[in-house]
C-alpha cells in the first residue's frame, strides 16, 4: 500500500515540478515517470523496513 501511494505521489510531484519550471506536456510526463520510479523504490524500501521491524 505504501508503494502505490508513493508511486502516485511521486508522479504527481514530478509533473507539477516540470510544469512549474516551464516545461511542456512531454517534460511533465518524463519528470512524472522519473519521480514515480524514485518514490516507488523508496516506498518499497520503507515497506520492507517496516515489515522486518514490526513483524520480524
C-alpha positions as CSV (number, residue, x, y, z in Angstrom):
1,X,0.0,0.0,0.0
2,X,2.8,2.4,0.8
3,X,4.4,1.6,-2.5
4,X,1.3,2.5,-4.5
5,X,0.8,5.7,-2.6
6,X,4.4,6.7,-3.1
7,X,4.3,6.0,-6.8
8,X,1.2,8.2,-7.3
9,X,2.6,10.9,-5.1
10,X,5.9,10.9,-6.9
11,X,4.4,11.0,-10.3
12,X,2.2,13.9,-9.4
13,X,5.0,15.8,-7.7
14,X,7.3,15.2,-10.7
15,X,4.7,16.5,-13.2
16,X,4.0,19.6,-11.1
17,X,7.7,20.3,-10.7
18,X,8.2,20.2,-14.5
19,X,5.2,22.4,-15.2
20,X,6.4,25.0,-12.6
21,X,9.8,25.1,-14.3
22,X,8.1,26.0,-17.6
23,X,8.1,22.6,-19.2
24,X,5.7,21.3,-21.7
25,X,3.5,18.1,-21.6
26,X,6.3,15.7,-22.5
27,X,8.6,17.2,-19.9
28,X,5.8,16.7,-17.2
29,X,5.4,13.1,-18.3
30,X,9.2,12.4,-18.1
31,X,9.6,14.1,-14.7
32,X,6.5,12.3,-13.5
33,X,7.9,8.9,-14.6
34,X,11.3,9.6,-13.1
35,X,9.9,10.8,-9.8
36,X,7.4,8.0,-9.8
37,X,10.1,5.4,-10.1
38,X,12.2,7.0,-7.4
39,X,9.4,7.3,-5.0
40,X,8.3,3.7,-5.7
41,X,11.8,2.4,-4.8
42,X,11.7,4.5,-1.6
43,X,8.2,3.2,-0.8
44,X,9.3,-0.4,-1.3
45,X,12.3,0.2,1.0
46,X,10.1,1.7,3.6
47,X,7.7,-1.3,3.3
48,X,10.5,-3.8,3.7
49,X,11.9,-1.9,6.7
50,X,8.5,-1.7,8.4
51,X,7.8,-5.3,7.7
52,X,11.0,-6.5,9.2
53,X,10.9,-4.3,12.3
54,X,7.2,-4.7,13.2
55,X,6.7,-8.3,12.2
56,X,10.2,-9.8,12.4
